[in-house]
Amino acid sequence: MEATSFLHCFFLLFSSLLLLIFIRSWFPLSKPEFLLDCSEYSSWCTSKNRIQAKSGVALQTLKPKPKPIDHLTETPKHPLDPLTIQEINKVRSILSFYPPFLSSLPSIHSLSLDEPEKSTVLNWKRGDNLPTRKASIIAFLNDQSHVLVVDLDDNRVISHRVDPVSGYPILTDEDMSIATKIPLENAEFIGIITSRGVKISDLACISLATGWYGPDEEGRRLIKVQCFSKQGTANFYMRPIEGLTVTVDVDMKEVVKISHTGKDIPIPKATNTDYRYSVQNLNKPLNMKPINPISMEQPLGPSFSVEDGHLVKWANWEFHLKPDSRAGVIISQAKVRDPDSGKLRSVMYKGFPSELFVPYMDPSDAWYFKTYMDAGEYGMGLTAMSLVPLNDCPRNAYYMDGVFAYTDGTPYVRSNMVCVFERYAGEIGWRHSESPASGRSEIREARPKVSLVVRTASSVGNYDYIIDWEFQADGLIRVKVGLSGMLMVKGTKYQNADQVPEEENMSGPLVSENVIGVVHDHFVTFYLDMDIDDADNSFVKVNLVKEETSPDESPRRSYLKAKRHVAKSEKDAQIKLKLYDPSEFHVVNPSKKSKVGNPTGYKVVPAGTAASLLDQNDPPQQRSAFTNNQIWVTPYNRSEEWAGGLLVYQGQGEDTLAVWSERDRPIENKDIVVWYTLGFHHVPCQEDYPIMPTVSSTFDLKPVNFFNNNPILRVAPTVEKDLPSCSANANLA
């Protein structure tokens, strides 16, 4: 009896608990973080359907937020996972006992995962033991560049090369800090600063890559230092001490040369240069209707998941995501699920921005050398700052940290340097409407286009580069580059364009009083190791050719015909885009066919782009010859990843994509890599001052005969009950 009473009481308690859980799930006492919080902007906000169900689809459940990674205890779970804090510490320990470095540990300029062989990664399956973990190190010691590989399982250095090519490793924060302090100990420099009316306490100096311009600049690491006045503004870039350039030897810690050509050029005023919201004149009328806060709400939480720290799954996509000190972010093993078979199919083994070339168009002594390689000289990941929630990335974004190494080899965490989020901006996935006629019923079908975005933003000095990898459910990958930040400006004596003589050869337009916005370019070259359904692919140029009709054939006189050409070798695949010679550029798997016999493939779809107009014998163009074409195709070689070469700083250009491609290796039905360069010509204008509104351009990787039909045909439409309902406050004008 006692047991029966106990069971009866237990049943009542259990039933009450279930009822309480049920009630709280429908009438929560407090909103979960992922639900819409309109308390500041609306009188009420509810979701009409908290648990969404659609025909043929299982009930969706609210997903818990991914737990933040504990970097102190993190362990790798995938062959491509970045090095952990423990592994970086282990590398430092191994190097400290390595005989060549016993007397002095080298300066660490790059420390990252030495990825396993591609075949090893492709054969690895979740649950298998990880391949041997290795670290790749680029270090500098005793005027020599050292490229090493460390086996972390065997605790030893297994490869060590010294000065493999011309050039030096990425600049470190320590290099740049030393370079800016050296002039402060030089009496001539101090005298010049005083003569220009700038207090030493108001001085802001930056370290600039020198490029390479002949034998006089070889054999030592040089940095150009230029300075600004930060008096009255955080935006010191708008107050240059024009014409003053100090060349320093960063290793000898000495001034090599001082050039001062701007004695008569005033320093621009600080007025209206500060871009921070906190210092704007908030009493000044905005003179525009304010934009109300806006957000894309997800009542059921995000649809994507991040597993094991780096594996992203969303809709029909799955890929590995890794922060990288040089590239910023690397996408690996991108696969899309086939709607017919349900199988994951390979699209891209690896993709990342390989190099950024930024030449300024001013040949004067203070400007000629400004032809930067932002990835190889500064590092897109090393310069990536923490993203700003709700501004850089929307609500419900997932943030990922980068784990990198300081110059002495100790690890540090760059928090929130990558974000992942879903985007819906009112775009249409597909649609069609049919008017009722001849007995036909009216049809109105439309689907929203929701996509998944991986974003990073690098602040390389004055410029900010926002790079998005956008994955769409129809199989398309869109790569977008946005430019913002500050112009690199030149001081001038002119305050108004009317004062400029016609014969004056100015390097750009006036954007403010005493400020020239120097014309410049941006070229971003992407590495795209496409593996369409497998590693062996071919590159096909589909040329649109005008055909003329015979007199009796048709009332038409001409039409276009698509003619396919399979590139046999590297030179055959070097592409310069031409408006009046249109083509499509396909990467296909000749051994995999669709149900109607077409080879499965993806195509590179260029958007707005620009080509370098510099003389190909100009030293900066020799170093950046990878921009001579917009598209290149090379056979896969794990040592050929950086378009500007392994060691870019003061490199001479003998280890670039253009050099590799001249070997003219066969590429038909091979494991191939496509390289695409997105370009911008930038002629500054007043709207770019004091900080630039973001300007963007894109290119696409689009399925072509990859799916048997529209892969999002069966996606459900959105209906009103799926979404929260918000009522705005009354009294809105």
Salt bridges, closest charged atoms under 4 A:
GLU33 OE1 - LYS65 NZ 3.08
GLU74 OE1 - HIS71 ND1 3.17
GLU74 OE2 - HIS310 NE2 3.78
ASP81 OD1 - HIS320 NE2 2.65
GLU87 OE1 - ARG133 NH2 2.84
GLU115 OE2 - LYS322 NZ 2.72
GLU115 OE1 - LYS350 NZ 3.00
GLU117 OE1 - ARG638 NE 3.80
ASP154 OD2 - ARG156 NE 3.74
ASP175 OD2 - HIS109 ND1 3.95
ASP175 OD2 - ARG221 NH1 2.96
ASP251 OD1 - ARG221 NH2 2.69
ASP274 OD2 - ARG276 NH2 2.84
GLU297 OE1 - ARG395 NH1 3.20
GLU307 OE1 - ARG126 NH1 3.06
GLU307 OE1 - LYS313 NZ 3.25
ASP308 OD2 - ARG126 NH2 2.81
ASP338 OD2 - ARG345 NH1 2.75
ASP362 OD2 - LYS490 NZ 2.75
GLU377 OE2 - ARG623 NH2 3.27
ASP401 OD2 - HIS71 NE2 2.80
GLU434 OE1 - HIS432 NE2 2.83
GLU434 OE2 - ARG440 NH2 3.74
GLU442 OE1 - ARG444 NE 3.71
GLU445 OE1 - ARG447 NH1 2.76
ASP468 OD2 - ARG423 NH1 3.94
ASP468 OD1 - ARG455 NE 2.77
GLU470 OE1 - ARG423 NH2 2.97
ASP521 OD1 - HIS681 ND1 2.69
ASP529 OD2 - LYS118 NZ 2.95
ASP531 OD2 - LYS118 NZ 3.01
ASP533 OD2 - ARG345 NH2 2.61
GLU547 OE2 - LYS563 NZ 3.20
GLU570 OE1 - ARG665 NE 2.81
ASP572 OD1 - LYS541 NZ 3.57
ASP572 OD2 - HIS565 NE2 2.80
GLU584 OE1 - HIS586 NE2 2.80
GLU584 OE2 - LYS603 NZ 3.03
GLU640 OE2 - ARG663 NH1 2.85
GLU640 OE2 - ARG665 NH1 3.10
GLU641 OE2 - LYS350 NZ 2.73
GLU662 OE1 - LYS571 NZ 3.41
GLU668 OE1 - LYS568 NZ 3.06
ASP671 OD2 - LYS118 NZ 2.88
ASP688 OD2 - HIS682 NE2 2.89
ASP700 OD1 - ARG478 NE 2.75
ASP722 OD2 - LYS54 NZ 3.37
